[in-house]
Structure formats: structure tokens, C-alpha cells
Amino acid sequence: MQIFVINLDGSSQRMAEMSQRLKRLNLAFERESAVNGAKLSADQIHKFYQPLLNRKHYRRPLSAGEIGCYLSHRNCWQKIRDQQFNHALILEDDAELDDRLPSVLASIAQIAEPWDIIKLCDPPKKKTVLDSVAMASVAKDSGIADGDFKLCLYNKVPSRATGYVVSAAGAIKLLKAREKFARPLDDDLQFYWEYSGNVFGIEPTPVWNAQSSLQSDIDNAGNRRCRTSLLRQLKGVLMKVRYELLRIKYNRLRKVDLSSYGNP
């Protein structure tokens, strides 16, 4: 499977550590130079990030670091589409990796039913699983034992984007739906109905954030967060309520039977 590692120029220590983690698992990768939001011109920023949409769909303006982070991931989606990869793993450079990750990737590559995104990273809060199927039944001869990992459909899509797999169809959907963006990437991927995404996850998660680097260099590049006012806090509460109502609505409309994803 194609693997992209997003790494900011100058973050050589992170890249060295990430390279060692992947080398230990015999996983080849391509370094994707992260976009430094602090170095973007106004024209470069507004080509994709839209302040008017941001005011409508998010509680505050995005920082330069958040814009750079989003564009870095978007560049990976572009490569998946342009280079016609069937799927690819996208990793940020602070990802810790389970020793069984190669077997998980081999299993994902064998999934016959349609999917767009499979989240691999441990979410900040445990998410409710609506349905699941053993990965050992999804793939033959992948090296995964019964009970090791499950393919899961979540009640709420996990937010972190430290590690996730995108299919060719998923990359096309994301690029089309997110030609202009207004939210941070982590939040944006949770709105699966806006890009018609079939989004799943793996439990237990084979990727997690390194304790020594819970703050992303990419997110923090040029980061200048605005002071949170009472009005902005209220806006955030209202948007969260609206999101939860939409999530409930579209979860009811979503028709996914994970039993069909397992081999008979």
C-alpha cells in the first residue's frame, strides 16, 4: 500500500523517528512536504480556504497552521487521484505504530465492499460502535488472528487525522466536495454526509499519537489563535447542536451492513 508521511520542512527529528518506526515494520513510504501556512500568500490561502464559508460553518477563523495542515492532507488526496492509487495510508509525523499495522493494511487492501476512509488513529474520546466485523473474516492470509482487530462503523466519526487510509473513490469525493474548505481537517472529516463518505475505523486502533508530540508541528506553524469571546463560545455551542442533529438524521439514513464486508 502506498504510504504518505506528512512532515514539515525543518522537522528533521520527527521525520527521523517516523522513518525508524516504518523501517522497523518494513513499510516503504513517501515523504510529503507539509504546507507551512505561515509562508502562504493571501492568494494561496484563499484559493482553497474561504473566510465567508468559515463564518457560516465554523465557530472561529482558522489559523495559518490549520490551513497548512488541511492543504497538506489535500495534496495527498490529489496524489492518490492523479497517480491512480487504489488506496493509500496517510500518516502525520507524530504517529506511533502497532507492530501489526502491516497485517491491518493487508486486510484493508482486500476489502471488496465500497469504502472511502478508514480511520486508524485512537480518538480523543472513545466512540460508540454501531456495527463491526472481525478483520480476520475480511481478509484471507493477512496475518491477523481472530479477535485481533475489527472493522467498525461508528455512531460518530473519530476526529483525529494522525493516520487514516483513503481509497481512490474517497480521494475523488473529498477533492470534489472540499474544493473550498472552512473547518479544520479533523472536524471536517466528521461531516461524512457532505462528501457522501463511507467512513469506518479499526478497533483497537493500530495508530496513535506519540506522547512526546501531541502538538502537531504542521498545525502550529504560524498558529495565531483568536481570543475566544462569549459570542464565539455561544456560536460554537449552537454549531455543535446543529452538527449532532444532522449526525442523528444522516445516521438514520445510512444503510450499511458490515456483515457483508466479511468473507463467507
C-alpha positions in Angstrom: 0.0 0.0 0.0 1.2 3.5 -0.8 2.1 5.4 2.4 2.5 9.2 2.7 4.1 10.8 5.7 3.3 14.5 6.1 6.3 16.3 7.6 7.2 20.0 7.8 10.5 21.1 6.3 12.8 21.6 9.2 11.2 19.0 11.4 14.0 16.6 10.8 13.9 14.9 14.2 10.3 13.9 13.8 11.0 12.6 10.3 13.9 10.5 11.6 11.8 9.0 14.3 8.9 8.3 11.9 11.3 6.8 9.4 12.6 4.4 12.1 9.1 3.3 13.1 8.2 2.5 9.5 11.5 0.8 8.8 11.0 -1.4 11.8 7.8 -2.7 10.2 9.4 -2.9 6.7 7.0 -0.4 5.3 8.1 1.8 2.5 6.8 5.4 2.4 6.9 8.7 0.6 7.6 11.9 2.5 5.0 14.6 1.7 6.4 18.0 2.4 3.9 19.8 4.6 2.4 23.1 3.7 3.7 25.8 6.0 0.6 28.0 6.5 2.7 30.9 7.8 4.5 31.2 4.4 1.4 31.2 2.2 0.4 34.4 0.4 -3.2 35.7 0.7 -3.9 34.4 -2.8 -2.6 31.0 -2.0 -4.7 30.8 1.1 -7.9 32.0 -0.4 -7.6 29.6 -3.4 -9.0 26.9 -1.1 -9.8 28.4 2.3 -12.9 30.6 2.2 -13.5 33.1 5.1 -17.2 33.5 4.2 -17.8 29.8 4.4 -15.8 29.7 7.6 -18.0 32.3 9.2 -21.1 30.2 8.2 -19.8 26.8 9.1 -17.3 27.2 11.9 -17.1 29.0 15.2 -13.8 30.9 14.6 -11.4 31.7 11.8 -8.8 29.0 11.0 -5.2 29.7 12.0 -2.4 29.6 9.3 -1.3 26.3 10.8 -4.7 24.7 10.4 -4.9 25.9 6.8 -1.4 24.5 6.1 -2.4 21.2 7.7 -5.5 20.9 5.6 -3.7 21.7 2.4 -1.0 19.1 3.3 -3.6 16.3 3.5 -5.4 17.6 0.4 -2.1 17.3 -1.5 -2.0 13.6 -0.6 -5.6 13.2 -1.8 -4.5 14.8 -5.0 -1.7 12.4 -5.5 -3.9 9.4 -4.8 -6.2 10.6 -7.6 -3.6 11.8 -10.1 -1.3 8.7 -9.6 -4.3 6.4 -9.6 -3.5 4.6 -6.4 -6.2 2.1 -5.3 -5.8 3.4 -1.8 -3.1 5.0 0.4 -2.2 5.4 4.1 -1.8 9.0 5.2 0.3 9.5 8.3 1.3 12.6 10.2 4.9 12.5 11.5 3.9 12.1 15.2 2.2 8.7 14.7 3.1 5.7 16.8 2.5 2.4 15.0 1.3 -1.0 16.2 3.6 -3.9 15.2 0.6 -5.5 13.4 0.0 -2.5 11.2 1.3 -4.2 8.0 -1.3 -7.0 8.6 -4.0 -4.4 9.1 -3.1 -2.7 5.8 -3.0 -6.1 4.0 -6.5 -6.8 5.3 -7.8 -3.4 4.3 -6.5 -3.9 0.8 -8.7 -7.0 0.5 -12.0 -5.3 1.4 -14.3 -5.9 -1.5 -17.2 -3.8 -0.4 -17.1 0.0 -1.1 -15.4 2.3 1.4 -13.8 5.8 1.3 -12.0 6.4 4.6 -10.8 4.0 7.3 -9.6 5.8 10.4 -6.7 4.1 12.2 -5.9 6.6 15.0 -7.0 6.5 18.6 -9.8 9.1 19.0 -9.5 11.6 21.9 -12.8 10.1 23.3 -14.0 6.6 22.9 -16.6 6.4 20.2 -19.7 4.2 20.2 -19.5 1.4 17.7 -22.8 0.7 15.8 -21.6 -2.4 14.0 -18.4 -4.3 13.5 -16.9 -7.3 11.7 -13.6 -9.2 12.5 -10.8 -8.2 10.2 -9.8 -11.9 10.2 -13.0 -12.6 8.3 -12.5 -9.7 5.9 -9.1 -10.8 4.6 -7.5 -14.2 4.0 -3.9 -14.9 4.8 -3.3 -11.3 6.1 -1.7 -12.5 9.3 -4.4 -11.2 11.6 -5.8 -13.6 14.1 -9.4 -13.9 15.2 -10.2 -11.2 17.7 -7.2 -9.1 16.9 -8.9 -6.2 15.1 -12.4 -5.2 14.0 -13.7 -3.1 11.1 -16.1 -0.7 12.8 -19.0 1.6 11.9 -19.1 4.5 14.4 -22.0 6.4 15.7 -19.8 9.5 15.4 -16.7 9.5 13.1 -13.5 9.9 15.1 -11.8 13.3 14.7 -8.1 12.7 14.6 -6.3 12.5 11.2 -2.9 11.2 12.5 -3.4 8.0 10.5 -6.1 7.0 8.0 -6.5 5.1 4.8 -8.2 6.7 1.8 -9.5 4.8 -1.2 -9.3 6.2 -4.8 -13.0 6.8 -4.7 -12.7 8.6 -1.3 -10.0 10.9 -2.6 -12.1 11.9 -5.6 -15.1 12.6 -3.3 -13.0 14.6 -0.9 -11.4 16.7 -3.6 -14.7 17.4 -5.2 -16.6 18.3 -2.0 -13.7 20.1 -0.4 -12.5 22.3 -3.3 -13.2 25.1 -0.8 -12.9 24.4 2.9 -13.9 26.2 6.1 -13.2 23.9 9.0 -10.1 22.3 10.4 -9.4 18.9 8.8 -10.1 16.8 11.9 -13.6 18.4 12.2 -14.3 18.4 8.5 -13.9 14.7 8.0 -16.6 14.1 10.6 -19.2 15.6 8.2 -19.3 12.4 6.2 -22.7 13.2 4.6 -21.3 16.3 2.9 -18.9 14.2 0.8 -21.0 11.1 0.7 -18.3 9.2 2.5 -18.3 5.6 3.6 -16.2 6.1 6.7 -15.1 3.3 9.0 -12.5 2.6 11.6 -10.3 -0.1 13.1 -10.5 -1.2 16.7 -8.3 -1.4 18.6 -6.6 1.4 16.7 -3.2 0.5 15.2 -2.0 4.2 15.1 -1.9 6.7 18.0 -0.2 10.0 18.8 3.2 9.9 20.3 3.1 11.2 23.9 6.1 13.4 23.2 4.5 15.2 20.3 0.7 15.6 20.9 1.0 19.1 19.3 1.5 19.0 15.6 4.3 21.0 14.0 2.1 21.5 11.0 -0.9 22.8 12.9 1.4 25.1 15.0 3.2 26.6 12.0 2.1 30.2 12.1 -0.6 29.4 14.6 -2.2 32.5 16.0 -5.5 31.6 17.6 -8.0 34.3 18.2 -9.2 35.0 21.8 -12.4 33.2 22.5 -15.3 35.7 23.1 -18.6 34.9 24.7 -20.3 35.3 21.4 -17.9 32.9 19.8 -18.5 30.4 22.6 -22.2 30.6 22.0 -21.7 30.2 18.3 -19.7 27.0 19.0 -22.4 25.6 21.2 -25.1 26.2 18.5 -23.0 24.7 15.8 -22.3 21.6 17.9 -26.1 21.2 18.5 -26.7 21.6 14.7 -24.0 19.0 14.0 -25.4 16.5 16.4 -28.9 16.9 14.9 -27.5 16.4 11.4 -25.5 13.4 12.5 -28.5 11.7 14.0 -30.5 12.4 10.8 -27.9 11.0 8.5 -27.1 8.0 10.7 -30.7 7.0 10.4 -30.5 7.3 6.6 -27.2 5.4 6.4 -27.7 1.8 5.3 -24.5 -0.2 6.0 -24.4 -3.9 6.9 -20.9 -4.8 7.9 -21.6 -8.5 7.8 -21.4 -8.2 4.0 -17.8 -7.0 4.4 -16.6 -10.3 5.8 -15.7 -13.3 3.7 -18.2 -16.2 3.9 
